[in-house]
Amino acid sequence: MTRILAPRTLVAVLTVIVSTALGGGSLQAQDRPAGSAPVAVDFDAAMRGLGFNPAALDSNLDATDQGNGLVDADEMAVVSQILKDPGLDLRASGGIDHARVRAAFLQARTSAATDVSALASRWPTAPDVVAGYTLLGKASFDSYDAMSATFGAPLKSDYSLALALGRFLAWDGDADGDGVSNWAEYRATIAGGRAAYLKAVLDPKVRVAGTATAATAAAPASTRKTLGIVLYPGFEVLDVFGPVEMWSYVPDFKVVMISEKGGAVRSAQGVDVIAQFSFTTAPPLDILMVPGGIGTRTELLNPVLLDYLKLQDRRTEVTTSVCTGSALLAKAGLLKGRKATSNKNAFSLAVDQDPSVDWIVKARWVDDGKYVTSSGVSAGTDMALGLVQKLFGKERAQRLARSLEYEWHQDPTVDPFALKEVPKPNGR
C-alpha cells in the first residue's frame, strides 16, 4: 500500500515546490522539501486490480480511445522507477527529478481517492491507476476521465502538479532531457525488455537510434479491437447486454452499436437502445456480433442487413452470434462448412437457413476458428467470456467473471438444454 502523507505535511511539501513544478524553475539540493523518501507503487498490480492487462493495454492517448504504441504499464513503470529513487535528478540535462514526481503523485492519488471513492470497494487500486495515468499527460488524463465518468466518477479534484509534468512523462515528452522523445526511446529499446527502456528513458547518457522529439513524434494507430454489435427491431436484450457487460470491462475492446439506419432500435422487450452508427457510417470491425430475438425472422428477409454482415465479415478477425443470430449468419452464407449452434427452442430456424452447416445440438457455445456461435439468450454471456479466453487467456476471463460475480459455465460442451438430434430442414 502506498504511504500517503498527512494533509498538513502534504500541504507543506506542495507549498515548497509548487512554483518549481508548474514553472520548471531550479530547485537546489538544500531547498529540497523534507519527506522526499521513496514511494513504492506497483502499477502493474494496480492495473490488474481493475481487470486491466498490464502486459498489453495501450489505450491512453486521448478520449477518442487511440493508443500511442507504448504499453500503458511500461509508461507508468517510468513513474514508479522515479518514485522509488530519491536521488534521481535529471534537471541538469533538462529532465525530471524525484521531488516533483513524488509531490505530483501524492497530490494526484489523494485527489483520485476522493473522486473515485464510490468505486473503491470494488476497485481499491483505482486511485493508484488514476494517478499513474494523470502523470502521463493531459491527453492520458482525459482518456481516463472519460472512462471514469461513465461509472459516475468524473475526475474533478486537483491534479495540477501531475498535469504539469506531461512534458516530461507523456509519450511524446522527454523524461531525461536528452532531446529524444520517450516514444522513440521505447521503440528503440523495448525489445530488450522493460529494464532496457527504463535505462534509456531515465539516463541522458544512453543514446538510442532515432531523433523523434516532443514536437515530431507521431503516435501509431490504436491497437484496440473495434467490436460491433448489430441491432435490429425485435432483438433480444440479454443477447446483447449479457456480452456487453463482459466486453465493456475489457480495455482492449471498443464496443459500438450499429443498426441499419442508426439511432433508436426497439428490442423484443420494448426497450429502445441507441445505435451510434448506421451501416453506412460504421467503422471497419475487428469483431462482429449478431444477436437473436423475435425480429430474426423479419431480418432473414432483409437483404440490406445480410449484405452488411457479409461486408463486415470480410474484414473481421472473429464473427460471433448469440441465439438465433446464427440463423442470420447462416442465411448470409457465412457458416458453410463450419460448426455452429443456436437457440435450442428455435434450432430448426437456423438449420433451415443452411443445412450444410455442422449444427451442434449439445453446446453452450461453439468455437470454430473465426466463427463463435452460442446457444440461446443467457448462453451468450458464457460465449462472451469464451471470446475473452480465446483472445487473452483463461485466467483473464476467469478474473473478469469473478469481478462481476458471474458464475461462468466454462465448459462449452456442458449444455443442460441440449437436443437429441439436429432437426430436419424445413421440419422434414
Rosetta blueprint (number, residue, H / E / L):
1 M L
2 T L
3 R L
4 I L
5 L L
6 A L
7 P H
8 R H
9 T H
10 L H
11 V H
12 A H
13 V H
14 L H
15 T H
16 V H
17 I H
18 V H
19 S H
20 T H
21 A H
22 L H
23 G H
24 G L
25 G L
26 S L
27 L L
28 Q L
29 A H
30 Q H
31 D H
32 R L
33 P L
34 A L
35 G L
36 S L
37 A L
38 P L
39 V L
40 A L
41 V L
42 D L
43 F H
44 D H
45 A H
46 A H
47 M H
48 R H
49 G L
50 L L
51 G L
52 F L
53 N L
54 P L
55 A L
56 A L
57 L L
58 D L
59 S L
60 N L
61 L L
62 D L
63 A L
64 T L
65 D L
66 Q L
67 G L
68 N L
69 G L
70 L L
71 V L
72 D H
73 A H
74 D H
75 E H
76 M H
77 A H
78 V H
79 V H
80 S H
81 Q H
82 I H
83 L H
84 K L
85 D L
86 P L
87 G L
88 L L
89 D E
90 L L
91 R H
92 A H
93 S H
94 G L
95 G L
96 I L
97 D E
98 H H
99 A H
100 R H
101 V H
102 R H
103 A H
104 A H
105 F H
106 L H
107 Q H
108 A H
109 R H
110 T H
111 S H
112 A H
113 A H
114 T H
115 D H
116 V L
117 S H
118 A H
119 L H
120 A L
121 S L
122 R L
123 W L
124 P L
125 T L
126 A H
127 P H
128 D H
129 V H
130 V H
131 A H
132 G H
133 Y H
134 T H
135 L L
136 L L
137 G L
138 K H
139 A H
140 S H
141 F H
142 D H
143 S H
144 Y H
145 D H
146 A H
147 M H
148 S H
149 A H
150 T L
151 F L
152 G L
153 A L
154 P L
155 L L
156 K L
157 S L
158 D L
159 Y L
160 S H
161 L H
162 A H
163 L H
164 A L
165 L L
166 G H
167 R H
168 F H
169 L H
170 A L
171 W L
172 D L
173 G L
174 D L
175 A L
176 D L
177 G L
178 D L
179 G L
180 V L
181 S L
182 N H
183 W H
184 A H
185 E H
186 Y H
187 R H
188 A H
189 T H
190 I H
191 A H
192 G H
193 G L
194 R H
195 A H
196 A H
197 Y H
198 L H
199 K H
200 A H
201 V H
202 L L
203 D L
204 P L
205 K L
206 V L
207 R L
208 V L
209 A L
210 G L
211 T L
212 A L
213 T L
214 A L
215 A L
216 T L
217 A L
218 A L
219 A L
220 P L
221 A L
222 S L
223 T L
224 R L
225 K E
226 T E
227 L E
228 G E
229 I E
230 V E
231 L L
232 Y L
233 P L
234 G L
235 F L
236 E L
237 V H
238 L H
239 D H
240 V H
241 F H
242 G H
243 P H
244 V H
245 E H
246 M H
247 W H
248 S L
249 Y L
250 V L
251 P L
252 D L
253 F E
254 K E
255 V E
256 V E
257 M E
258 I E
259 S L
260 E L
261 K L
262 G L
263 G E
264 A E
265 V E
266 R E
267 S L
268 A L
269 Q L
270 G L
271 V L
272 D E
273 V E
274 I E
275 A E
276 Q L
277 F E
278 S L
279 F L
280 T L
281 T L
282 A L
283 P L
284 P L
285 L L
286 D L
287 I E
288 L E
289 M E
290 V E
291 P L
292 G L
293 G L
294 I L
295 G L
296 T H
297 R H
298 T H
299 E H
300 L L
301 L L
302 N L
303 P H
304 V H
305 L H
306 L H
307 D H
308 Y H
309 L H
310 K H
311 L H
312 Q H
313 D H
314 R L
315 R L
316 T L
317 E L
318 V E
319 T E
320 T E
321 S E
322 V L
323 C L
324 T L
325 G H
326 S H
327 A H
328 L H
329 L H
330 A H
331 K H
332 A L
333 G L
334 L L
335 L L
336 K L
337 G L
338 R L
339 K E
340 A E
341 T L
342 S L
343 N L
344 K H
345 N H
346 A H
347 F H
348 S H
349 L H
350 A H
351 V H
352 D H
353 Q H
354 D L
355 P L
356 S L
357 V L
358 D E
359 W E
360 I L
361 V L
362 K L
363 A L
364 R L
365 W E
366 V E
367 D E
368 D E
369 G L
370 K L
371 Y E
372 V E
373 T E
374 S E
375 S L
376 G L
377 V L
378 S L
379 A H
380 G H
381 T H
382 D H
383 M H
384 A H
385 L H
386 G H
387 L H
388 V H
389 Q H
390 K H
391 L H
392 F H
393 G L
394 K H
395 E H
396 R H
397 A H
398 Q H
399 R H
400 L H
401 A H
402 R H
403 S H
404 L L
405 E L
406 Y L
407 E L
408 W L
409 H L
410 Q L
411 D L
412 P L
413 T L
414 V L
415 D L
416 P L
417 F L
418 A L
419 L L
420 K L
421 E L
422 V L
423 P L
424 K L
425 P H
426 N H
427 G H
428 R L
